[in-house]
């Protein structure tokens, strides 16, 4: 277990811009009020206008990215925020932290948490809400997956698997299945009714850092850590045939921290986006695995999280330069440009 822990430990100080170093000029990029005071670990979309982010400053921030202004900041964790999730169509926000807890917040209420989920013994790296909004799933580096009743905060189920150091998880929309990635390089599919693993994908060569589910629930994306171009890929899997690999997206030079399906646009090819510790975001053709565009954000450090807001807008979280609003042109030749930072 010691080796796995050392492989995946993130050292933000390694990526700090050197004092006195001049960054390449960024043209026509609007600088809004910063959302955070330190490195950002995660960003998710709450509504068509609002995003939620969390990071090393222990704050959960709701931001109107179209207007460029902060709406609300929640404080309650004693250590950095690791992951976030929202229940679509509601004002509920769930934040996981290195303090071993998950807190629930309500945008429509005051800044105190409305529910707390305690029981994990190590950092919580995965959190997802069930389709009906009554259950919460969490995963931790303590090798356990837990199922909670949201209203009462009671832990309903717990299952511990040796070496299953959870890195991320997704609840398949409208389904009883939950997908999770792990530092043991495998992907597991859980049944929320029995709280048992129903499928285990073939182990990859490197730690799996993130996962995402397509809107039609047919496909799964996962991403790998790595260095020097070894590993660093995103992988497309067929969820209808668990363990069936469809495509690999290779081109990042360091750990691919996040991979997401881009919301489809009629008449355009299906696209995938990935972000990496190499400070780049790549747009891929989902079916051919061709890299269609690469945007490098100089001086940003690791780009650790992506949040698609619509078919033309992506938000990207960085260690050094805050949140980035990116515009995706899904024309004949797709392109990606930075619009704003906050």
C-alpha positions as CSV (number, residue, x, y, z in Angstrom):
1,X,0.0,0.0,0.0
2,X,2.9,2.3,0.7
3,X,4.0,2.2,-2.9
4,X,0.5,3.1,-4.2
5,X,0.4,6.1,-1.8
6,X,3.7,7.4,-2.8
7,X,2.8,7.1,-6.5
8,X,-0.3,9.2,-6.3
9,X,0.7,11.9,-3.8
10,X,0.2,15.3,-5.3
11,X,2.8,18.0,-4.5
12,X,1.5,21.4,-5.4
13,X,4.9,23.0,-4.5
14,X,6.5,21.2,-7.4
15,X,4.3,23.1,-9.9
16,X,4.5,26.6,-8.5
17,X,5.7,29.2,-11.0
18,X,9.2,30.3,-10.2
19,X,9.6,33.7,-8.7
20,X,10.6,36.3,-11.2
21,X,9.7,34.1,-14.2
22,X,7.7,35.8,-16.8
23,X,4.7,34.0,-18.3
24,X,3.8,34.3,-21.9
25,X,1.3,37.1,-22.4
26,X,-2.3,36.1,-22.6
27,X,-4.4,38.1,-25.0
28,X,-8.1,38.9,-24.8
29,X,-8.6,36.9,-21.6
30,X,-10.9,38.6,-19.1
31,X,-9.7,38.5,-15.5
32,X,-12.6,38.3,-13.0
33,X,-12.5,38.3,-9.2
34,X,-10.7,35.1,-8.1
35,X,-12.9,32.3,-6.7
36,X,-10.1,30.9,-4.4
37,X,-7.0,32.0,-2.7
38,X,-5.0,28.8,-3.3
39,X,-4.8,25.8,-5.7
40,X,-8.2,24.4,-6.9
41,X,-8.8,20.7,-6.9
42,X,-12.3,20.3,-8.5
43,X,-15.0,22.2,-10.4
44,X,-18.5,21.0,-11.3
45,X,-21.5,22.6,-13.1
46,X,-24.5,23.4,-10.9
47,X,-26.7,25.2,-13.4
48,X,-26.2,26.7,-16.9
49,X,-24.7,29.8,-15.3
50,X,-23.3,28.6,-12.0
51,X,-20.3,26.4,-11.1
52,X,-19.1,25.1,-7.8
53,X,-15.4,24.7,-7.0
54,X,-13.2,23.6,-4.1
55,X,-9.5,23.4,-3.2
56,X,-6.7,23.9,-0.8
57,X,-8.3,27.0,0.9
58,X,-11.0,24.7,2.3
59,X,-13.8,26.8,0.7
60,X,-16.7,25.6,-1.4
61,X,-17.4,28.5,-3.8
62,X,-20.5,29.0,-6.0
63,X,-19.6,31.3,-8.9
64,X,-21.6,32.9,-11.7
65,X,-19.0,32.2,-14.5
66,X,-21.1,34.1,-17.2
67,X,-21.2,37.3,-15.1
68,X,-17.8,36.8,-13.5
69,X,-18.8,37.2,-9.9
70,X,-18.8,35.1,-6.7
71,X,-22.3,34.2,-5.4
72,X,-21.5,32.3,-2.2
73,X,-18.7,30.7,-0.2
74,X,-19.2,27.8,2.2
75,X,-16.7,27.1,5.0
76,X,-16.9,24.0,7.2
77,X,-14.1,21.6,6.3
78,X,-10.9,21.6,8.3
79,X,-8.7,20.4,5.3
80,X,-8.7,20.8,1.6
81,X,-11.7,19.9,-0.7
82,X,-11.0,16.9,-2.9
83,X,-14.2,16.3,-4.8
84,X,-17.7,17.9,-5.4
85,X,-21.0,16.8,-6.8
86,X,-24.4,18.4,-7.2
87,X,-27.9,17.0,-7.6
88,X,-29.2,18.3,-10.9
89,X,-32.3,20.3,-10.6
90,X,-31.8,21.2,-7.0
91,X,-29.7,23.6,-4.9
92,X,-27.8,20.8,-3.1
93,X,-24.0,20.6,-3.1
94,X,-21.9,17.8,-1.7
95,X,-18.2,18.3,-0.8
96,X,-15.6,15.6,0.0
97,X,-12.5,16.5,1.9
98,X,-9.1,15.4,3.1
99,X,-10.6,15.8,6.6
100,X,-12.4,12.4,6.0
101,X,-15.9,13.9,5.8
102,X,-18.5,14.8,3.3
103,X,-20.7,17.9,3.9
104,X,-24.0,18.8,2.3
105,X,-24.8,22.5,1.5
106,X,-27.9,24.2,0.2
107,X,-27.4,27.2,-2.0
108,X,-30.8,28.5,-1.0
109,X,-30.0,28.5,2.7
110,X,-27.3,30.0,5.0
111,X,-23.6,29.1,4.8
112,X,-23.8,26.3,7.5
113,X,-23.8,22.7,6.3
114,X,-27.2,21.0,6.4
115,X,-25.9,17.5,6.7
116,X,-22.6,15.8,7.6
117,X,-21.5,12.3,6.6
118,X,-18.8,10.9,8.9
119,X,-17.2,7.5,9.1
120,X,-14.3,7.2,6.6
121,X,-10.9,6.7,8.1
122,X,-8.9,8.5,5.4
123,X,-9.4,11.2,2.7
124,X,-12.6,10.9,0.7
125,X,-11.9,11.0,-3.0
126,X,-15.3,10.1,-4.5
127,X,-18.8,11.4,-4.0
128,X,-22.0,10.9,-6.1
129,X,-25.7,11.3,-5.6
130,X,-28.2,8.6,-6.7
131,X,-30.7,9.3,-9.4
132,X,-33.6,10.0,-7.1
133,X,-31.6,12.2,-4.8
134,X,-32.2,10.1,-1.7
135,X,-28.9,8.3,-1.5
136,X,-25.2,9.3,-1.5
137,X,-22.2,7.2,-2.4
138,X,-18.7,7.9,-1.1
139,X,-15.4,6.3,-1.6
140,X,-12.1,6.8,0.2
141,X,-8.4,5.8,0.4
142,X,-9.4,3.7,3.4
143,X,-10.4,1.0,0.8
144,X,-14.1,1.4,1.5
145,X,-17.2,2.4,-0.4
146,X,-20.2,3.6,1.6
147,X,-23.9,4.3,0.9
148,X,-25.7,6.9,2.9
149,X,-29.2,8.1,3.5
150,X,-29.1,11.8,2.6
151,X,-31.9,12.9,4.8
152,X,-30.7,11.3,8.0
153,X,-27.0,11.1,7.3
154,X,-27.0,7.4,8.3
155,X,-24.5,5.0,6.7
156,X,-26.7,2.3,5.1
157,X,-23.9,0.1,3.6
158,X,-20.2,-0.3,3.7
159,X,-17.9,-2.6,1.7
160,X,-14.1,-2.7,2.1
161,X,-11.9,-4.3,-0.6
162,X,-8.1,-4.6,0.0
163,X,-6.1,-2.1,-2.0
164,X,-9.2,-0.4,-3.3
165,X,-7.9,3.2,-2.8
166,X,-10.8,5.0,-4.4
167,X,-9.8,8.0,-6.7
168,X,-13.2,8.9,-8.2
169,X,-16.7,7.6,-8.7
170,X,-19.8,8.2,-10.9
171,X,-23.4,7.1,-10.4
172,X,-24.7,5.9,-13.8
173,X,-27.7,8.2,-14.6
174,X,-31.1,6.6,-14.0
175,X,-29.5,3.3,-13.0
176,X,-28.5,1.3,-9.9
177,X,-24.9,1.0,-11.0
178,X,-21.9,3.0,-9.6
179,X,-18.5,3.1,-11.3
180,X,-15.3,3.8,-9.4
181,X,-11.6,4.1,-10.2
182,X,-8.8,3.1,-7.9
183,X,-5.1,3.4,-7.2
184,X,-4.9,-0.4,-7.7
185,X,-5.3,0.5,-11.5
186,X,-8.7,-1.2,-11.8
187,X,-12.3,0.0,-12.5
188,X,-15.1,-1.5,-10.5
189,X,-18.9,-1.4,-11.1
190,X,-21.1,-1.7,-8.1
191,X,-24.8,-2.5,-7.6
192,X,-26.3,0.0,-5.2
193,X,-29.0,-2.5,-4.2
194,X,-26.7,-5.3,-3.0
195,X,-23.6,-3.1,-2.4
196,X,-21.4,-5.7,-4.2
197,X,-19.1,-5.4,-7.1
198,X,-20.7,-6.8,-10.3
199,X,-17.9,-6.2,-12.7
200,X,-14.2,-5.5,-12.5
201,X,-12.5,-4.1,-15.7
202,X,-9.0,-5.4,-16.8
203,X,-6.3,-3.6,-14.8
204,X,-4.6,-0.8,-16.6
205,X,-0.8,-0.3,-16.4
206,X,-1.2,3.0,-14.4
207,X,-3.3,4.3,-11.6
208,X,-6.8,5.4,-12.8
209,X,-7.4,8.9,-11.7
210,X,-10.9,9.8,-12.9
211,X,-14.0,8.5,-14.7
212,X,-17.1,9.9,-16.5
213,X,-20.3,8.4,-18.0
214,X,-21.7,9.3,-21.4
215,X,-25.2,10.9,-21.5
216,X,-26.7,7.8,-23.1
217,X,-25.0,5.6,-20.5
218,X,-23.4,3.5,-23.2
219,X,-19.8,4.5,-22.5
220,X,-17.3,5.1,-19.7
221,X,-14.2,7.2,-19.8
222,X,-11.3,6.7,-17.4
223,X,-7.9,8.5,-17.2
224,X,-4.4,7.3,-16.1
225,X,-1.6,8.9,-14.3
226,X,2.0,8.7,-15.7
227,X,5.0,10.7,-16.7
228,X,7.1,11.4,-19.7
229,X,4.2,10.3,-22.0
230,X,4.2,6.8,-20.5
231,X,0.6,6.1,-19.3
232,X,-1.1,9.5,-19.3
233,X,-3.9,8.3,-21.5
234,X,-7.7,8.4,-21.4
235,X,-9.6,5.2,-22.2
236,X,-13.1,4.7,-23.7
237,X,-15.0,1.6,-22.4
238,X,-18.3,0.0,-23.5
239,X,-20.5,-0.1,-20.4
240,X,-22.8,-2.6,-22.2
241,X,-19.9,-5.0,-22.4
242,X,-18.0,-4.3,-19.2
243,X,-14.3,-4.5,-19.7
244,X,-14.5,-4.0,-23.4
245,X,-12.0,-1.3,-24.4
246,X,-13.2,0.9,-27.4
247,X,-10.4,3.5,-27.8
248,X,-7.4,5.1,-26.1
249,X,-6.6,8.8,-26.3
250,X,-2.8,9.3,-26.1
251,X,-0.8,12.5,-26.3
252,X,-0.5,14.1,-22.8
253,X,3.0,14.1,-21.4
254,X,2.1,13.9,-17.7
255,X,-0.8,12.5,-15.6
256,X,-4.2,12.9,-17.2
257,X,-6.2,14.1,-14.2
258,X,-9.6,14.4,-15.7
259,X,-11.6,13.2,-18.8
260,X,-15.1,14.1,-19.7
261,X,-17.7,13.7,-22.5
262,X,-18.5,17.0,-24.2
263,X,-22.2,17.7,-24.4
264,X,-23.2,16.7,-28.0
265,X,-24.2,19.2,-30.6
266,X,-26.5,18.1,-33.5
267,X,-24.5,17.4,-36.7
268,X,-21.1,17.4,-34.9
269,X,-19.0,14.4,-34.1
270,X,-18.9,13.1,-30.5
271,X,-16.1,14.7,-28.6
272,X,-14.1,14.0,-25.5
273,X,-12.0,16.4,-23.4
274,X,-9.1,15.7,-21.1
275,X,-6.9,17.8,-18.8
276,X,-3.4,17.0,-17.6
277,X,-0.6,17.9,-15.2
278,X,1.2,19.0,-18.4
279,X,-0.9,22.2,-18.3
280,X,-2.9,21.3,-21.4
281,X,-6.5,20.5,-22.4
282,X,-7.1,18.3,-25.4
283,X,-10.2,17.8,-27.5
284,X,-10.5,14.3,-29.1
285,X,-12.8,12.7,-31.6
286,X,-14.5,10.1,-29.5
287,X,-14.8,7.5,-32.2
288,X,-11.5,7.9,-34.0
289,X,-9.4,8.9,-31.0
290,X,-7.8,11.7,-33.1
291,X,-6.6,14.7,-31.2
292,X,-8.4,17.6,-32.8
293,X,-7.1,20.5,-30.7
294,X,-4.6,21.2,-27.8
295,X,-4.8,24.3,-25.6
296,X,-1.8,24.9,-23.3
297,X,-2.4,27.2,-20.4
298,X,1.1,28.5,-19.6
299,X,2.0,28.9,-16.0
300,X,-1.2,27.1,-14.8
301,X,0.5,24.1,-13.3
302,X,-1.6,20.9,-13.2
303,X,-5.0,21.1,-14.8
304,X,-6.9,18.8,-12.4
305,X,-10.6,19.1,-13.2
306,X,-13.0,19.9,-16.1
307,X,-16.7,20.8,-16.0
308,X,-18.6,20.9,-19.3
309,X,-21.4,23.6,-19.0
310,X,-22.8,23.3,-22.4
311,X,-21.7,22.2,-25.9
312,X,-19.5,25.3,-26.3
313,X,-18.2,26.0,-22.7
314,X,-15.8,24.2,-20.5
315,X,-14.5,25.2,-17.1
316,X,-11.0,24.1,-16.1
317,X,-9.5,24.1,-12.6
318,X,-5.8,24.7,-12.1
319,X,-3.2,24.7,-9.3
320,X,-1.7,28.1,-10.0
321,X,-4.0,30.3,-12.0
322,X,-7.5,29.6,-10.7
323,X,-10.5,28.7,-12.9
324,X,-10.4,29.0,-16.6
325,X,-13.4,29.5,-18.9
326,X,-12.8,27.9,-22.2
327,X,-14.8,28.3,-25.4
328,X,-15.2,25.3,-27.7
329,X,-15.9,25.9,-31.3
330,X,-17.4,22.7,-32.7
331,X,-17.0,23.7,-36.3
332,X,-15.5,21.7,-39.2
333,X,-12.1,22.1,-37.4
334,X,-12.8,22.2,-33.6
335,X,-10.9,24.8,-31.6
336,X,-10.5,25.7,-28.0
337,X,-9.8,29.2,-26.7
338,X,-9.5,30.7,-23.2
339,X,-12.1,33.4,-22.5
340,X,-11.7,34.3,-18.9
341,X,-10.0,33.5,-15.6
342,X,-11.4,33.7,-12.1
